[in-house]
Amino acid sequence: MIRRRALQLLAGTGAALAASPVAAQNLIPIRVGTFASESTGGIFYAQDQGFLAKHGLTAVINMATGGAAVGAALLGGDLDMGEADVVTVAIAHDKGIPFQFVAPGELHTNKYPTLAVVVGSAAIQSGKDFNGKTMACNVARGFGSLITNAWIDNNGGDSKTVKWVEMPFGALVAATQKGTIDGYCAPEPFVDLGGAAGLHVLLMDKNPIATSYIQGGWFASKDWIKAHPSVVNAFSLAIREANEWANQNPEATAAIISKYSKVPINVITGMKMRGQYQAAFDKPTMQPLIDAAAKYGYISKSFPVSDIIANT
């Protein structure tokens, strides 16, 4: 009953997972859920560049629309690890679902932005211009909507008037062009794809929710982490090494992201926003997201970010 209820709480998108297994002799297979983008690149680099194999692992990568779908699959026993943002894991924690991060993802800063708002009308420029608009993200009540709502309020708008709908990242550009939505919040390469399609990009660099924050990372259930300490440690080391490699090899990472996302490599290499992957969790850059989630009612109350970071 508890597991069923937890699944209902997390299965916001109801998206199916499509497996892309990789077999390797003598390597421990880890079932990992994510979607293919710049922000989730760590697992793809770790797999293709041999960092997982170095630590005795191989990834069975399952594509999903977002962290909520991944979390539901983790609870259902269909996945071992997944990628999600801090807000998704905080919401799960608030509901009593014991997820913890084991390896970090990208750091967003004004200097190295990793996501933005893309809108259909050039007249939408400041917070007040979003009043009454319909916006979209891969999860309607999650990381993207939270940081956008905070930015709207911090720049003269009223986020309570904004309607959020849920769409896969791949559908956002077309929906904005058609006028189904007024805009969206997304990571790369979906920001540059919008710009290339004639849409307008807002970086949210004026009065942001925080000047820098780790978007999220790789997580698992507390019970799974406790039951597989050596695997968790190996996975964490592989992701951290892959992140460090990625920061030094942007051209190579572009080819890998293109391979998994099916976005043309020239679009990836032409992206203006390429963040910095992290080798360690920086708690002060994560806590503001939890505090904001409480302020906007995404969770019932704030809590220390250390509650959702495993000791690996």
VOGU-461289 format. One record per residue: x, y, z negated of N, C-alpha, C in turn. Coordinates in steps of 0.05 Angstrom, whole numbers, padded with zeros to 5 digits, always signed. Atoms other than C-alpha are relative to their C-alpha. Layout:
# residues N
XYZXYZXYZ;...
//
This chain:
# residues 312
+00016-00024+00000+00000+00000+00000+00017+00025+00000;-00018-00023+00001+00056+00048-00018+00014+00005+00026;-00013-00003-00026+00093+00033+00046-00019+00010+00022;+00020-00009-00021+00030+00041+00088-00006+00029-00003;+00005-00028+00004+00016+00108+00056+00023+00017+00009;-00023-00015-00008+00087+00131+00067+00002+00002+00031;+00000-00001-00029+00082+00112+00140-00020+00020+00011;+00020-00020-00009+00019+00153+00147+00009+00028-00004;-00010-00026+00006+00053+00212+00115+00020+00010+00020;-00022-00007-00017+00111+00210+00163-00005-00002+00030;+00004+00006-00029+00082+00186+00229-00015+00023+00013;+00014-00023-00011+00063+00256+00250-00002+00000+00030;+00001+00000-00029+00080+00247+00323-00012-00025+00011;+00010+00025-00010+00060+00175+00329+00015-00010+00025;-00014+00006-00025+00113+00170+00383+00012-00028-00001;-00012+00026-00002+00136+00102+00406+00030+00003+00003;-00029+00000-00002+00210+00085+00402+00008-00018+00023;-00009+00016-00023+00245+00060+00465+00029-00008-00005;-00027+00009+00008+00307+00018+00448+00018-00001+00024;-00021+00003-00020+00372+00021+00487+00023-00014-00013;-00019+00015+00015+00412-00035+00455+00027-00001+00013;-00027+00004-00009+00487-00041+00460+00011-00024-00015;-00010+00024+00013+00516-00110+00446+00030+00001+00000;-00029+00002+00001+00587-00119+00423+00007-00022-00020;-00007+00022+00016+00619-00181+00395+00016+00009-00025;-00014-00006+00025+00642-00178+00322-00006+00027-00012;+00008-00026+00011+00611-00109+00311-00027-00002-00013;+00026+00000+00014+00554-00098+00262-00019+00020+00014;+00019-00018-00014+00494-00069+00300-00016+00016-00020;+00016-00019+00016+00461-00008+00268-00022+00011+00017;+00022-00011-00015+00392+00011+00292-00004+00029-00008;+00000-00028+00006+00392+00086+00298-00022+00014+00017;+00021-00015-00014+00334+00132+00316+00007+00030+00002;-00006-00028-00005+00343+00201+00347-00013+00008+00027;+00005-00009-00027+00329+00243+00409+00026+00012+00011;-00025-00008-00012+00382+00265+00458+00001+00030+00004;-00004-00029-00003+00404+00337+00450+00028+00007-00010;-00026-00010+00011+00465+00379+00432+00001-00004-00030;+00000+00000+00029+00444+00380+00359+00003-00029-00011;-00001+00028+00009+00440+00303+00355+00023-00015+00012;-00021+00013-00016+00503+00289+00394+00018-00019-00015;-00020+00016+00015+00543+00257+00338-00002-00030+00005;+00002+00029-00004+00515+00187+00348+00009-00009+00027;-00008+00006-00028+00526+00188+00423+00030+00001+00004;-00029-00002-00002+00597+00211+00416+00013-00023-00015;-00011+00022+00016+00611+00160+00361-00002-00026+00015;+00003+00025-00014+00584+00105+00405+00019-00001+00025;-00014+00001-00025+00616+00124+00471+00030+00003-00003;-00029-00005+00004+00684+00146+00444+00013-00020-00019;-00012+00022+00016+00693+00084+00400+00003+00005-00029;-00003-00005+00028+00688+00116+00332-00015-00020-00017;+00015+00021+00014+00634+00067+00311+00015-00026+00001;-00014+00026-00003+00673+00008+00338+00025+00000-00018;-00024-00002+00017+00735+00032+00301-00006-00008-00029;+00008+00006+00027+00696+00023+00237-00018-00025-00002;+00014+00026+00000+00665-00044+00257-00029+00001+00005;+00028-00003-00005+00598-00018+00280-00006+00004+00029;+00010-00008-00026+00557-00010+00343-00028+00010-00003;+00027-00012+00003+00493+00030+00353-00020-00012+00019;+00024+00006-00016+00426+00005+00378-00017+00025-00001;+00012-00027+00001+00400+00074+00397-00029-00001+00009;+00028-00002-00006+00325+00085+00396-00009+00029+00003;+00008-00028-00006+00296+00148+00427-00027+00006-00012;+00025-00009+00012+00242+00185+00388-00004+00030+00005;+00005-00028-00005+00210+00254+00391+00009+00018-00023;-00008-00017+00023+00233+00277+00322+00004-00016-00025;-00007+00013+00025+00252+00263+00251-00024-00014-00014;+00023+00013+00013+00181+00246+00228-00005-00028+00011;+00003+00027-00013+00175+00189+00278+00023-00018-00009;-00022+00016+00009+00244+00165+00258-00004-00009-00028;+00005+00007+00027+00226+00167+00185-00020-00022-00003;+00020+00020+00001+00164+00126+00197+00012-00027+00008;-00013+00025-00010+00206+00074+00235+00019-00011-00021;-00017+00009+00021+00256+00072+00178-00016-00014-00022;+00016+00012+00021+00202+00058+00127-00013-00027+00010;+00011+00025-00011+00172+00005+00173+00019-00022+00005;-00021+00020-00003+00238-00031+00177+00009-00004+00029;-00008+00002-00028+00247-00018+00251+00027+00014+00006;-00025-00014-00002+00308+00026+00241+00016-00001-00026;-00018-00001+00024+00368+00029+00194+00008+00029-00007;-00009-00028+00003+00391+00101+00205-00016+00017+00019;+00014-00019-00018+00361+00163+00236+00012+00028-00002;-00008-00028+00001+00373+00236+00251-00025+00017-00005;+00022-00018+00006+00329+00290+00222+00011+00026-00011;-00008-00025+00012+00332+00362+00200-00005+00001-00029;+00002-00002+00029+00335+00385+00128-00029+00002-00008;+00028-00004+00008+00262+00406+00127-00016-00026+00001;+00014+00025-00002+00236+00338+00150+00007-00018-00024;-00008+00016+00023+00276+00302+00096-00010+00012-00026;+00010-00013+00024+00255+00354+00044-00030-00006-00003;+00029+00006+00001+00181+00342+00062-00004-00029-00010;+00002+00028+00009+00192+00267+00054+00006-00002-00030;-00007+00001+00028+00226+00278-00013-00022+00011-00018;+00022-00012+00015+00169+00322-00036-00024-00019-00003;+00021+00020+00000+00121+00265-00020+00008-00026-00015;-00009+00023+00015+00162+00216-00061+00013-00021+00017;-00013+00019-00018+00195+00182-00001+00030+00004-00002;-00029-00003+00007+00268+00169-00019+00019-00002+00023;-00020-00002-00021+00309+00190+00041+00024+00016-00010;-00024-00016+00006+00381+00215+00036+00017+00002+00024;-00019-00004-00022+00431+00243+00085+00026-00014-00006;-00026+00013+00004+00495+00204+00096+00022+00012+00017;-00020-00013-00017+00530+00246+00150-00013+00025+00011;+00011-00026-00009+00522+00319+00173-00002+00002+00030;+00003-00006-00029+00501+00347+00240+00014+00026+00007;-00010-00026-00009+00510+00416+00270-00005+00023-00020;+00003-00025+00016+00520+00483+00235-00010+00022+00019;+00010-00023-00015+00478+00541+00262+00010+00025-00013;-00008-00027+00009+00507+00611+00255-00007+00020+00022;+00004-00021-00021+00497+00677+00290+00022-00001+00021;-00022+00002-00019+00565+00667+00322-00002-00025+00017;+00004+00025-00015+00551+00595+00342-00029-00010-00003;+00029+00008+00003+00475+00590+00350-00005-00027+00013;+00006+00027-00011+00446+00522+00363-00029-00003+00009;+00028+00001-00009+00372+00537+00375-00011+00028+00001;+00012-00026-00004+00327+00594+00394-00029-00002+00006;+00028-00001-00009+00257+00616+00411+00000+00007+00029;+00003-00005-00028+00238+00615+00484-00029+00008+00005;+00027-00010-00005+00177+00655+00507-00005+00005+00029;+00007-00004-00028+00140+00665+00571-00001+00029+00009;+00003-00029-00006+00130+00741+00567+00024+00016-00010;-00022-00017+00008+00187+00791+00565-00010+00021-00021;+00011-00019+00019+00140+00834+00522+00002-00010-00028;-00003+00011+00026+00150+00787+00464+00029+00002-00009;-00027-00006+00008+00212+00814+00430+00005+00001-00030;-00003-00002+00029+00201+00827+00356-00021-00017-00014;+00018+00017+00015+00164+00793+00300-00029+00006+00005;+00028-00007-00003+00100+00832+00309-00012-00009+00027;+00010+00008-00027+00096+00811+00382-00010-00029+00000;+00008+00028+00002+00084+00739+00359-00028-00003-00014;+00026+00001+00013+00020+00757+00321-00021-00011+00019;+00022+00011-00016-00037+00714+00347+00009-00019+00022;-00010+00017-00022+00008+00673+00393-00001-00029-00007;-00001+00029+00004+00009+00598+00403+00029-00009+00007;-00027+00010-00003+00078+00567+00394+00002-00030-00003;-00003+00029+00002+00104+00496+00399+00028-00008-00008;-00026+00013+00006+00159+00451+00374-00006-00030+00000;+00005+00029-00001+00170+00376+00373-00015-00009-00025;+00016+00005+00024+00141+00376+00302-00013+00027-00007;+00014-00025+00004+00087+00428+00289+00006+00013-00027;-00005-00010+00027+00102+00434+00215+00027-00011-00009;-00027+00010+00005+00177+00426+00209+00020+00022+00002;-00023-00018+00000+00245+00458+00217-00004+00023+00019;+00002-00021-00020+00231+00497+00281-00021+00021-00007;+00022-00019+00008+00165+00527+00258+00008+00016-00025;-00007-00014+00024+00194+00544+00190+00019+00023+00005;-00019-00022-00005+00254+00584+00214-00012+00022+00017;+00013-00020-00017+00212+00618+00267-00020+00017-00016;+00019-00015+00016+00157+00637+00218+00015+00020-00018;-00015-00018+00017+00209+00665+00170+00011+00024+00016;-00011-00022-00016+00241+00705+00226-00022+00020+00008;+00022-00018-00007+00174+00732+00249-00007+00018-00023;+00006-00016+00023+00158+00755+00178+00022+00020-00007;-00022-00017+00007+00227+00784+00168+00004+00023+00020;-00003-00020-00022+00220+00825+00232-00027+00013+00008;+00024-00017-00004+00152+00859+00223-00025-00015+00009;+00024+00015-00009+00104+00803+00243-00014-00013-00023;+00015+00015+00019+00054+00760+00207-00003-00029+00009;-00001+00027-00009+00068+00686+00214-00026-00015-00005;+00025+00013+00006+00000+00668+00185-00019+00001+00024;+00017-00002-00023-00031+00690+00251+00009-00018+00023;-00012+00016-00022+00013+00644+00293-00010-00029-00002;+00009+00028-00001-00015+00576+00315+00023-00017+00011;-00021+00018-00008+00035+00519+00320-00012-00026+00010;+00009+00025-00011+00024+00458+00364+00025-00018+00004;-00022+00020-00003+00066+00395+00373+00002-00010+00028;-00005+00010-00027+00098+00376+00439+00028-00011+00001;-00027+00009-00004+00158+00335+00461+00017+00022+00012;-00017-00021-00010+00218+00379+00476-00001+00001+00031;+00000+00001-00029+00216+00356+00549-00024+00013+00013;+00025-00012-00012+00146+00385+00559-00002+00030-00005;+00003-00027+00009+00159+00454+00529+00002+00021+00022;-00005-00020-00021+00185+00491+00590-00025+00002+00018;+00023+00000-00018+00127+00470+00635-00025+00011-00014;+00024-00010+00015+00075+00485+00581+00001+00030-00003;-00003-00029+00002+00103+00555+00572-00004+00014+00027;+00004-00011-00027+00105+00568+00647-00030+00000+00008;+00029+00002-00007+00032+00546+00653-00017+00018-00018;+00016-00016+00018+00011+00590+00595-00015-00016-00021;+00013+00016+00020-00013+00532+00553+00009+00008-00028;-00012-00011+00024+00033+00559+00499+00014+00026+00007;-00014-00025-00005+00065+00627+00491+00030-00003-00002;-00029+00005+00002+00133+00598+00474+00005-00023-00018;-00008+00024+00016+00172+00547+00434+00026+00005-00014;-00026+00000+00014+00230+00536+00386+00012-00027+00006;-00013+00026-00007+00281+00483+00408+00030+00003-00001;-00029+00000-00002+00354+00464+00408+00008-00001+00030;-00010+00005-00027+00398+00460+00470-00002-00030+00006;-00001-00017-00024+00393+00440+00526-00026+00013+00008;+00027-00009-00007+00320+00460+00523-00003+00030+00000;+00000-00029-00001+00336+00533+00511+00009+00010+00027;-00011-00009-00026+00379+00541+00573-00018-00009+00023;+00019+00009-00020+00329+00500+00613-00023+00020+00003;+00020-00020-00001+00277+00551+00594+00010+00026+00014;-00011-00024-00012+00322+00609+00613+00004-00003+00030;-00004+00006-00029+00338+00576+00680-00026+00000+00015;+00027+00001-00013+00263+00570+00693-00013+00027+00000;+00011-00027+00000+00253+00645+00684-00013+00009-00025;+00011-00008+00026+00231+00645+00612+00020+00017-00015;-00016-00019+00015+00259+00692+00559+00009-00011-00027;-00012+00012+00023+00306+00672+00503+00004+00021-00022;-00005-00016+00024+00306+00703+00433+00017-00016-00020;-00019+00015+00017+00364+00683+00388-00007+00000-00030;+00007-00002+00029+00331+00702+00321+00024+00007-00017;-00024-00007+00014+00397+00733+00300-00003+00025-00017;+00006-00023+00017+00365+00794+00267-00017-00008-00023;+00015+00007+00024+00343+00782+00195-00009-00030+00001;+00008+00028-00002+00345+00706+00202-00006-00012-00028;+00005+00013+00025+00324+00657+00148+00025-00004-00017;-00026+00001+00013+00398+00649+00132+00021+00006+00022;-00020-00007-00021+00462+00672+00167+00014-00026+00010;-00010+00026-00010+00485+00599+00172-00014-00022-00015;+00012+00024+00013+00454+00531+00158+00006-00025+00016;-00002+00025-00013+00467+00459+00173-00029-00009+00007;+00027+00008-00009+00407+00437+00214-00010-00025-00014;+00007+00026+00011+00407+00366+00188+00022-00019+00002;-00021+00021-00003+00443+00301+00198-00012-00027+00001;+00007+00028-00003+00439+00226+00194-00008-00011-00028;+00011+00008+00025+00397+00194+00140-00010-00028+00000;+00012+00026+00003+00370+00129+00113-00015+00000-00026;+00015+00002+00025+00326+00105+00056+00020-00005-00022;-00018+00004+00023+00357+00105-00013+00005-00030-00006;-00003+00029+00004+00345+00030-00020+00019-00012+00020;-00017+00011-00020+00379+00015+00046+00029+00008-00005;-00026-00010+00006+00438+00058+00027+00013-00016-00023;-00010+00015+00023+00445+00022-00039+00006-00028+00007;-00004+00028-00008+00440-00046-00006+00022-00004+00020;-00020+00002-00021+00491-00031+00049+00022+00021-00004;-00019-00021+00005+00546+00012+00018+00023+00001+00020;-00023+00000-00019+00603-00011+00064-00008+00009+00028;+00010-00009-00026+00561-00001+00126-00005+00030+00001;+00006-00028+00002+00538+00067+00104+00026+00016+00000;-00025-00014+00001+00609+00088+00089+00014+00000+00028;-00011+00002-00027+00633+00063+00157-00014+00019+00019;+00016-00017-00018+00576+00099+00193+00007+00029-00005;-00006-00027+00007+00590+00163+00155+00027+00009+00011;-00027-00007-00010+00664+00162+00172+00000+00003+00031;+00001+00000-00030+00649+00147+00246-00013+00026+00010;+00014-00025-00008+00600+00206+00252+00017+00024-00005;-00016-00023+00007+00646+00254+00217+00024+00002+00019;-00022+00000-00019+00704+00234+00262-00009+00008+00028;+00011-00007-00026+00660+00240+00323-00006+00030+00001;+00006-00029+00001+00638+00310+00301+00026+00016+00003;-00026-00014-00003+00711+00332+00294+00010-00001+00028;-00009+00003-00028+00727+00304+00362-00017+00017+00018;+00018-00015-00017+00666+00338+00393+00008+00030+00000;-00007-00028+00001+00688+00407+00369+00025+00006+00017;-00025-00005-00016+00754+00398+00407-00004-00008+00029;+00004+00011-00027+00724+00367+00470-00027+00007+00012;+00027-00008-00009+00663+00407+00494-00006-00010+00028;+00006+00010-00027+00670+00385+00567-00007-00030-00001;+00005+00028+00002+00672+00312+00548-00028-00005-00014;+00026+00003+00014+00612+00320+00501-00023+00006+00020;+00021-00007-00019+00573+00352+00558-00008-00023+00017;+00005+00024-00017+00580+00290+00601-00016-00021-00016;+00014+00020+00016+00556+00246+00544-00029+00008-00006;+00028-00009+00004+00495+00289+00527-00016-00002+00026;+00014+00002-00026+00477+00291+00601-00008-00029+00005;+00005+00028-00004+00482+00215+00604-00025-00009-00016;+00022+00010+00017+00433+00204+00547-00026+00017+00003;+00024-00017-00002+00386+00264+00557-00011+00001+00028;+00007-00001-00028+00384+00258+00633-00002+00029+00011;-00002-00027-00009+00394+00333+00637+00025+00003+00016;-00024-00003-00017+00442+00351+00694+00024+00012-00015;-00024-00008+00015+00513+00360+00670+00006+00030+00004;-00005-00029-00004+00518+00430+00702-00017+00017-00019;+00017-00015+00019+00461+00452+00656+00013-00001-00027;-00012+00002+00026+00497+00425+00595+00025+00018-00001;-00025-00016+00001+00564+00457+00613-00005+00030+00001;+00006-00028-00003+00529+00522+00628-00015+00011-00025;+00015-00008+00023+00495+00525+00560+00015+00022-00015;-00013-00022+00015+00509+00590+00522+00003-00007-00029;+00000+00006+00028+00495+00559+00455+00010-00028-00005;-00011+00026+00007+00540+00503+00432+00011+00003-00028;-00007-00003+00028+00545+00497+00357+00025-00015-00009;-00023+00013+00011+00599+00471+00312-00009-00024-00018;+00007+00023+00016+00592+00400+00285+00016+00000-00026;-00012+00000+00027+00607+00389+00212+00012-00027-00008;-00013+00025+00011+00654+00339+00179-00008-00005-00029;+00009+00003+00028+00624+00351+00110-00025+00016-00004;+00024-00015+00007+00560+00375+00078+00008+00025-00015;-00004-00025+00014+00561+00448+00057-00027+00007-00013;+00026-00003+00013+00505+00451+00006-00012+00028+00000;+00011-00027+00000+00499+00527+00003-00013+00007+00027;+00013-00005-00026+00481+00526+00078-00025-00016+00004;+00023+00017-00002+00426+00475+00066-00022+00009-00020;+00019-00007+00021+00393+00501+00002-00021+00021+00010;+00020-00020-00008+00360+00562+00036-00024-00012+00016;+00021+00012-00015+00320+00516+00081-00020-00013-00019;+00018+00013+00020+00292+00478+00021-00016+00022-00015;+00013-00022+00014+00276+00543-00015-00022+00013+00018;+00019-00011-00018+00241+00570+00047-00024-00019+00005;+00021+00020-00004+00202+00505+00056-00020+00002-00023;+00018-00004+00023+00174+00516-00014-00015+00026+00002;+00013-00026-00003+00159+00589-00001-00023-00001+00020;+00021+00001-00020+00119+00573+00061-00019-00024-00003;+00019+00021+00006+00083+00514+00030+00004-00026+00015;-00005+00025-00013+00116+00459+00070+00005-00022-00021;-00003+00018+00023+00135+00427+00002-00012+00014-00024;+00013-00012+00023+00104+00437-00066+00018+00017-00017;-00019-00016+00015+00167+00464-00099+00028-00005+00010;-00028+00003-00008+00241+00474-00087+00014-00021-00018;-00016+00019+00015+00294+00425-00111+00029+00002+00009;-00028-00002-00008+00370+00419-00109+00005-00018+00025;-00006+00015-00025+00395+00397-00040+00015-00025-00006;-00015+00024+00007+00440+00347-00075-00018-00024-00004;+00018+00023+00003+00378+00305-00087-00004-00016+00026;+00004+00014-00025+00376+00287-00013+00026-00005+00015;-00027+00007-00011+00451+00276-00001+00011-00023-00015;-00011+00024+00013+00479+00207-00014+00029+00004-00006;-00029+00000+00007+00547+00196-00047+00013-00021+00018;-00013+00019-00019+00585+00165+00012+00030+00004-00001;
//
